[in-house]
Amino acid sequence: MEDKGRRELIGNEGNVILDMVRRLNRRGASENLRKLISKTHPADMAWVFRHLNDEERKRIFNIVAQTEYVGEFLSELDDALVVNLVQELSVQYMADIIGSMPSDDAVDILEILPEEVAETIREHMAKKDREEVEDLLQYHPESAGGLMSPDFMCLDEELTAAEAIAHIQKKSEEMEMVFYLYIIYGDDKLAGVVSLRELLTHPPHRQLKNIMNPNVISVTTDTDQGEVAHVVSQYNILAVPVVDSNYKLVGIVTVDDIIDVIREEATEDFLQMAGAGKDREILLKSTKDNAVLRAPWLFASWLGGVMAMFIIGAFEHELKQVLALASFIPIVMGMGGNIATQSSTIIVRGIATGRVNINDFIRLIFKEMKVGMILGIIYGIFLGVVAYLGFAEPAMLGVVVGLSIFFCMTMSATVGTLIPLVLKRFDIDAAIATGPFVTTSIDILGVLMYFYIAKTFLHL
């Protein structure tokens, strides 16, 4: 309840700021706008910016560009908006902005820009900033190397606690996360970790190698961002160190970046499961682009509908004999499709969160099959009674409908579980199994099962 109230408060504050920005913009009160923008958090300003029209965005960004928060503001915006804004800016101005940003955020901006634009911007950056950015650009953007920040606190294991504290006091402002202190030896190889709080509790003369925890959790530069997110969430840590193939410490991934990863991947999964592609910024697309993105995913539904039409047409003779059969086609298909979507969504989410062990393949399938059988018995009896009471002839219609619901729901729960697990086994994104693909296949199988049961029991 408290979380809901907090979300409503944030939304209300955003609407107030949006209204003020629009009012000041209409009046041409540039100085008042600049003061308001300077006092508003970049994330809140980005939310406001998304709700402005193109003309308003152009005017407001000209004012945002005059503040020192322009880099943070750009890092909070959606990719499509950033690309549009950058086209209006000079190369040198963008080079200055990106050079002032943390390296990991700067890389995120450069990766979404057209390659030739990003290359030109890098050429205009200061040498030190350019080298930091280019070091990070060598990694895949969805890997730990692409997410990591090179600005982290590391200390040699031979230092004493007093020396380490003096070093931290001198360098902490330049580092992104000083809560965890990473201990290195030799050629910057990761030796262990110690928290700042723990360091302060030890005698000044004690060496770090006698304080640190050598069992440090780390990831490699090529670890997928989803796996990095899983590590951070599983071990409840605020940052995870990143090492290269020689176990040299090269950066850290902090929890704020992990939150973004979790949100992005969840958004992609939900869009895929709904059959709307996987473009996270689909709402920012034009009507034409939106339709083009969604059309291929809907083709599966269209194809399934056409196949179901031919199947129903093939049983035209049976339908003419017992017209009441047509009344129950939608509910048989609907119940099967719904339970299949439930099962596949549960499995896809379980795979994403690490709660589904792919080695428990058979157990998971039988578990969902039993769930489908239980629900099939319950709803089969309900619908069978409705069919028996609602239609006097044929007498066996209730049995046909009840059995159809039972077998269809059992089969659907099994197929809805099986498809994501099979895709995962072949290293294919399991999210694509839901939405049109599962429901369409279930509709086809469900209507076939329904008519064959009817043909058998009604002797048609």
C-alpha positions in Angstrom: 0.0 0.0 0.0 2.9 2.3 0.9 4.6 1.6 -2.5 1.4 2.4 -4.4 1.1 5.7 -2.6 4.7 6.5 -3.3 4.3 5.8 -7.0 1.2 8.0 -7.2 3.1 10.8 -5.4 5.9 10.6 -7.9 3.4 10.7 -10.8 1.6 13.7 -9.3 4.9 15.6 -8.9 5.9 14.8 -12.4 2.6 16.1 -13.7 3.0 19.3 -11.7 6.5 19.9 -13.1 5.2 19.1 -16.6 2.5 21.6 -16.3 5.0 24.3 -15.0 7.4 23.6 -17.8 4.7 23.9 -20.4 3.3 27.1 -18.9 6.8 28.8 -18.6 7.6 27.7 -22.2 4.4 29.3 -23.6 5.3 32.5 -21.8 8.9 32.4 -23.1 10.2 32.6 -19.5 13.6 31.1 -20.3 15.4 32.2 -17.1 12.6 30.8 -14.9 12.7 27.5 -17.0 16.4 27.3 -16.5 16.1 27.6 -12.7 13.3 25.1 -12.6 15.3 22.6 -14.7 18.4 23.1 -12.5 16.4 22.2 -9.4 14.7 19.2 -10.9 16.4 15.8 -10.8 17.6 14.7 -14.3 15.5 11.5 -14.1 12.4 13.6 -13.3 13.2 16.0 -16.1 13.6 13.1 -18.5 10.1 11.9 -17.6 8.7 15.3 -18.3 10.6 15.5 -21.6 9.0 12.3 -22.8 5.6 13.9 -22.5 6.4 17.0 -24.5 5.7 17.4 -28.2 8.5 17.8 -30.7 8.4 21.6 -30.7 8.4 21.8 -26.9 11.3 19.3 -26.7 13.4 21.4 -29.0 12.9 24.5 -26.9 13.3 22.8 -23.6 16.5 21.0 -24.6 18.1 24.3 -25.7 17.7 25.4 -22.1 18.8 22.0 -20.6 21.9 22.3 -22.7 22.8 25.4 -20.8 23.0 23.6 -17.4 25.7 21.4 -16.0 23.3 18.4 -15.8 22.9 17.9 -19.5 25.1 14.7 -19.5 23.0 13.1 -16.7 19.8 14.2 -18.5 20.9 12.5 -21.7 21.8 9.3 -19.9 18.2 9.1 -18.5 16.5 9.5 -21.9 15.3 6.8 -24.2 17.7 5.9 -27.0 15.5 7.2 -29.8 15.2 10.6 -28.1 18.9 10.9 -27.6 19.6 10.1 -31.3 17.2 12.8 -32.4 18.6 15.4 -30.0 22.3 14.8 -30.8 21.6 15.4 -34.5 21.0 19.1 -33.6 24.2 19.5 -31.6 27.7 20.3 -32.7 30.3 17.6 -32.6 32.6 19.5 -30.3 29.7 20.2 -27.9 28.8 16.5 -27.7 32.5 15.6 -27.2 32.6 17.9 -24.2 29.4 16.5 -22.8 30.4 12.9 -23.2 33.9 13.6 -21.9 32.4 14.9 -18.7 30.2 11.9 -18.1 31.2 8.7 -16.3 32.9 6.3 -18.8 30.2 3.7 -18.7 27.4 6.2 -19.3 29.5 7.9 -22.1 29.8 4.5 -23.8 26.0 3.9 -23.5 25.4 7.2 -25.4 28.0 6.5 -28.1 26.7 2.9 -28.7 23.2 4.2 -29.7 24.5 6.8 -32.1 25.2 6.1 -35.8 28.7 4.7 -36.1 30.0 7.6 -38.2 28.6 10.2 -35.7 30.1 8.4 -32.7 33.5 8.1 -34.4 33.6 11.8 -35.1 32.6 12.6 -31.5 35.4 10.4 -30.2 37.9 12.2 -32.4 37.1 15.5 -30.8 37.3 14.1 -27.2 40.4 14.7 -25.0 42.9 11.9 -25.3 42.4 10.5 -21.7 38.6 10.4 -22.1 38.8 8.9 -25.5 41.1 6.1 -24.4 38.8 5.2 -21.4 35.8 5.1 -23.7 37.5 3.1 -26.4 38.7 0.5 -23.8 35.0 -0.1 -22.9 33.7 0.0 -26.5 35.7 -3.2 -27.3 33.2 -5.2 -25.2 29.8 -6.3 -26.2 27.2 -3.8 -24.9 25.2 -6.5 -23.2 28.1 -8.1 -21.4 29.7 -7.3 -18.1 32.5 -5.5 -20.0 30.0 -3.3 -21.7 28.3 -2.4 -18.4 31.3 -2.0 -16.1 32.8 1.3 -14.8 36.6 1.6 -14.8 36.4 4.1 -11.9 36.6 1.8 -8.9 38.6 1.6 -5.6 41.3 -1.0 -5.5 44.1 -1.4 -3.0 47.3 -3.4 -2.9 47.2 -6.3 -0.4 50.4 -5.2 1.2 48.9 -1.9 2.4 48.1 -1.4 6.1 44.6 -0.4 7.2 45.9 3.1 8.0 47.5 3.5 4.6 44.4 2.2 2.9 42.2 4.8 4.7 44.6 7.6 3.7 44.4 6.5 0.1 40.6 6.3 0.2 40.4 9.8 1.6 42.5 11.1 -1.2 40.9 9.2 -4.1 37.3 8.5 -3.1 35.7 11.5 -5.0 37.0 10.1 -8.3 35.5 6.6 -7.7 32.0 5.4 -8.3 31.7 2.9 -5.4 33.8 3.0 -2.3 31.6 0.8 -0.1 33.5 -2.2 -1.4 37.3 -2.1 -1.5 38.8 -4.6 -3.9 42.2 -5.9 -3.0 44.8 -6.7 -5.7 48.2 -8.2 -6.0 50.9 -8.5 -8.6 49.7 -7.3 -12.0 46.4 -5.9 -10.6 45.0 -9.4 -10.1 41.9 -9.7 -7.9 42.8 -11.1 -4.5 39.8 -10.3 -2.3 37.4 -7.7 -1.0 36.7 -5.9 2.2 33.9 -3.4 3.1 34.8 0.1 4.1 33.0 -0.5 7.4 35.0 -3.6 8.1 38.3 -1.8 7.3 37.5 0.8 9.9 37.2 -1.8 12.7 40.7 -3.2 12.3 43.9 -1.9 13.9 45.8 0.7 11.7 48.9 -1.6 11.4 47.1 -4.7 10.1 47.7 -5.5 6.4 44.8 -5.8 4.0 45.7 -9.3 3.0 45.0 -10.3 6.6 41.6 -8.5 6.6 40.2 -9.2 3.2 37.7 -11.9 2.2 39.5 -14.0 -0.4 36.3 -15.7 -1.6 35.2 -12.7 -3.7 32.3 -13.1 -6.1 33.2 -11.9 -9.6 32.3 -12.1 -13.3 34.3 -12.0 -16.5 34.2 -9.3 -19.1 32.2 -11.5 -21.5 29.6 -12.6 -18.9 26.1 -11.9 -20.3 24.3 -8.9 -18.6 21.5 -11.2 -17.6 23.9 -13.5 -15.7 25.5 -10.4 -14.0 22.1 -9.3 -12.9 21.4 -12.8 -11.5 24.7 -12.8 -9.6 24.0 -9.4 -8.0 20.4 -10.3 -7.0 21.3 -13.8 -5.7 24.1 -12.6 -3.5 22.5 -9.3 -2.5 25.6 -7.2 -3.3 25.8 -3.5 -4.4 28.5 -4.1 -7.0 30.3 -7.0 -8.6 34.0 -6.9 -9.8 34.8 -7.7 -13.4 38.0 -9.5 -14.4 39.6 -10.4 -17.7 40.9 -13.8 -18.8 44.0 -13.3 -16.7 41.9 -12.5 -13.6 43.1 -8.9 -13.7 40.6 -6.5 -12.2 39.3 -4.2 -14.9 36.1 -2.7 -13.6 32.9 -3.1 -11.5 29.2 -3.3 -12.3 27.1 -1.4 -9.8 23.6 -2.1 -8.7 22.1 1.0 -10.5 23.2 -0.5 -13.8 21.8 -3.9 -12.8 18.4 -2.3 -12.1 18.4 -0.9 -15.7 19.3 -4.3 -17.1 16.6 -6.1 -15.2 14.0 -3.5 -16.3 15.2 -3.7 -20.0 15.2 -7.5 -20.1 11.8 -7.7 -18.3 10.4 -5.2 -20.8 11.7 -7.2 -23.8 10.3 -10.5 -22.3 6.9 -8.9 -21.8 6.8 -7.5 -25.3 7.8 -10.8 -26.8 5.3 -12.8 -24.7 2.6 -10.4 -25.9 3.7 -10.8 -29.5 4.8 -7.2 -29.9 8.4 -7.7 -30.9 11.2 -6.8 -28.5 11.8 -3.1 -29.2 11.7 -1.5 -25.7 11.0 1.9 -27.3 8.0 0.8 -29.3 5.8 3.6 -27.8 8.2 6.2 -29.2 7.9 4.8 -32.7 5.6 6.4 -35.4 2.3 4.7 -36.2 3.8 3.2 -39.4 6.9 1.9 -37.6 4.8 0.5 -34.7 2.6 -1.4 -37.2 5.6 -2.8 -39.1 7.2 -4.0 -35.9 4.1 -5.8 -34.7 2.9 -7.2 -38.0 5.3 -10.2 -38.3 4.5 -11.4 -34.8 0.7 -11.3 -35.6 1.3 -13.4 -38.7 1.4 -16.5 -36.5 -2.0 -15.7 -35.1 -3.4 -15.1 -38.6 -1.9 -18.3 -39.8 -3.3 -20.2 -36.9 -6.7 -18.7 -37.5 -6.7 -19.7 -41.1 -5.7 -23.3 -40.2 -8.4 -23.4 -37.5 -10.9 -22.2 -40.1 -10.0 -25.1 -42.5 -10.2 -27.6 -39.6 -13.7 -26.4 -38.6 -14.7 -26.5 -42.3 -13.4 -30.1 -42.5 -16.0 -31.0 -39.9 -18.8 -29.2 -41.6 -20.8 -32.4 -41.8 -20.6 -33.1 -38.1 -21.6 -29.4 -37.3 -24.7 -29.7 -39.5 -25.8 -32.8 -37.6 -25.1 -31.2 -34.1 -25.2 -27.5 -34.5 -24.7 -27.1 -30.7 -21.1 -28.1 -31.1 -20.3 -24.7 -32.6 -21.4 -23.0 -29.4 -18.6 -24.5 -27.4 -15.7 -23.9 -29.9 -14.7 -20.5 -28.4 -14.6 -21.7 -24.8 -12.6 -24.9 -25.7 -10.0 -22.8 -27.6 -10.0 -20.0 -25.0 -9.5 -22.2 -21.9 -6.7 -24.1 -23.7 -5.0 -20.9 -24.8 -5.2 -19.3 -21.4 -3.7 -22.2 -19.4 -1.0 -22.6 -22.0 -0.1 -18.9 -21.7 -0.1 -19.2 -17.9 2.2 -22.2 -18.0 4.6 -20.8 -20.5 4.8 -17.4 -18.7 5.6 -19.1 -15.4 8.4 -21.2 -17.0 9.8 -18.2 -18.9 9.8 -16.1 -15.8 11.4 -19.0 -13.8 14.1 -19.3 -16.4 14.8 -15.6 -16.3 15.1 -15.5 -12.5 17.0 -18.8 -12.2 14.3 -20.6 -10.3 13.8 -23.1 -13.1 16.5 -25.7 -13.4 16.7 -26.9 -17.0 17.9 -30.3 -15.7 14.5 -30.8 -14.1 12.9 -31.0 -17.5 10.7 -34.0 -17.0 9.6 -33.1 -13.4 8.5 -29.6 -14.6 6.5 -31.0 -17.5 4.7 -33.6 -15.3 4.0 -31.0 -12.6 2.3 -28.6 -15.1 0.5 -31.6 -16.7 -1.0 -32.5 -13.3 -2.0 -28.9 -12.8 -3.7 -29.0 -16.2 -5.5 -32.2 -15.3 -6.8 -30.8 -12.0 -8.1 -27.6 -13.6 -9.4 -29.6 -16.6 -11.5 -31.9 -14.3 -12.9 -28.9 -12.5 -13.8 -26.8 -15.5 -14.7 -29.9 -17.6 -17.4 -30.8 -15.0 -18.7 -27.2 -14.8 -19.0 -26.9 -18.6 -20.3 -30.4 -19.0 -23.1 -29.6 -16.6 -23.9 -26.4 -18.5 -24.0 -28.3 -21.8 -26.2 -31.0 -20.4 -28.7 -28.5 -18.9 -28.6 -26.1 -21.8 -29.0 -28.6 -24.7 -31.4 -31.6 -24.5 -30.0 -33.2 -27.6 -27.7 -35.0 -28.1 -27.6 -36.5 -24.6 -23.9 -37.1 -24.7 -23.1 -33.4 -25.5 -22.2 -32.7 -21.9 -19.7 -35.6 -21.8 -18.1 -34.5 -25.1 -17.7 -30.9 -23.9 -16.4 -32.0 -20.4 -13.9 -34.4 -21.9 -12.8 -31.9 -24.5 -12.1 -29.3 -21.8 -10.2 -31.8 -19.7 -8.0 -33.1 -22.5 -7.5 -29.7 -24.0 -6.4 -28.1 -20.7 -4.1 -31.0 -19.9 -2.5 -30.9 -23.3 -2.2 -27.1 -23.3 -0.5 -26.9 -19.9 2.0 -29.6 -21.1 2.7 -27.9 -24.4 2.9 -24.5 -22.8 5.6 -25.8 -20.4 7.4 -28.0 -23.0 8.0 -25.3 -25.7 9.9 -22.8 -23.5 12.1 -25.6 -22.0 12.9 -27.0 -25.4 13.8 -23.5 -26.7 16.0 -22.9 -23.7 17.7 -26.3 -24.2 18.7 -25.1 -27.7 19.8 -21.7 -26.3 16.9 -19.8 -27.9 15.1 -17.0 -26.1 12.2 -18.8 -24.3 10.1 -15.6 -24.3 9.3 -16.0 -28.0 7.4 -19.2 -27.1 4.5 -17.3 -25.5 2.0 -15.0 -27.1 1.0 -15.9 -30.6 3.1 -19.0 -31.0 1.8 -21.0 -28.0 -1.8 -19.8 -28.2 -2.0 -20.4 -31.9 -0.7 -23.9 -31.7 -3.1 -24.6 -28.8 -6.1 -23.3 -30.7 -5.3 -25.7 -33.6 -4.7 -28.7 -31.4 -7.6 -27.9 -29.2 -10.2 -27.6 -32.0 -8.9 -30.9 -33.5 -9.2 -32.7 -30.2 -12.7 -31.3 -29.6 -14.1 -32.5 -33.0 -12.5 -35.9 -32.8 -13.9 -36.5 -29.3 -17.3 -35.3 -30.6 -17.1 -37.6 -33.6 -16.2 -40.6 -31.4 -18.8 -40.2 -28.7 -21.7 -38.8 -30.8 -21.0 -41.4 -33.6 -21.1 -38.7 -36.3 
